[in-house]
Amino acid sequence: MSRNTESPVDVEEAIARIDSRGAKIRREQLDRTLSQLQADGELTADQRMAVERLSERLVDRLLAVPRSSLEDAAKTADDERIETAMTLFE
């Protein structure tokens, strides 16, 4: 594990990649689920909003740990951990 006094790896970029990947997957799965629900019958605006909020909360909760880990890595200049996250979330 590399530990420097100053991290040359951009942790904000790594977090942005995580967020972008999560948003992409959320949107794909949300569209798929809403299409299935609508095919089964009428979906009210309230039901649609509830499903959308659920998808947002799930993604936020699932990505909270990687985000926190990257913030910790930035504080300790753990470039290896940051680079790994950037690779995983391309």
HELIX and SHEET records of a PDB file:
HELIX    1   1 VAL A   11  ASP A   40  1                                  30    
HELIX    2   2 ALA A   45  LYS A   75  1                                  31    
HELIX    3   3 ASP A   79  LEU A   88  1                                  10    
END                                                                             
